[in-house]
């Protein structure tokens, strides 16, 4: 790599004595290299003061100062983005409209929330998180991460009653029918005890009769 300060000494300052070999040229070249190293150290230090550009080992330090702690199932990149956008994270937290956006951050799009008050007024504070199943499916870690994200950002007065996942698969059963399979799985946040499976099969067919009669 070319020395920036050596180029500056020769071209900008125009020191005539450093253009020819000698002790002055050697000293000037050494000083230029030291200044180059100092410049790189300053840039490195600047990057460490910014969570967007700092090294991975310094992200938790920035997160701690902003009240953002990393979840064990959260990737480094996801955690870095949360730390960078700490203000938006805290602002969306504690609001019902902020939970879908936060779940999108972790790759769970199209999530909705069902208020249990519609079924029982005594459960006015409870809600169910409804998570569409992505193409790659959901694993146990996904349920843990979603539960944590919802608990972390839900309104303080609200209580997560259950997680629900739903998916739909459509395919041809025969030439005149369509098979539609739907499943809904409900998980309690602490001790899942049951799963609700709903299967709907729809089919249709038609019969046409044509009669030809000749007269004469």
Protein Blocks (a to p, Z undefined) as FASTA:
>chain_A
ZZfklmmmmmmnopaklmpgcfklmmmmmmmmmmmmmmmmmmmmmmmmpmklmcfklmmm
mmmmnopacdfklcfklmmmmmmmmmmmmmmgopaklmmmmmmmnopghiacddfklmom
klmmgccddddddfkopafklmmmmmmmmmmmmcfkbccfbdcddddddddfblmbccdd
dddddddfklccbdcddddddddddddddddddeZZ
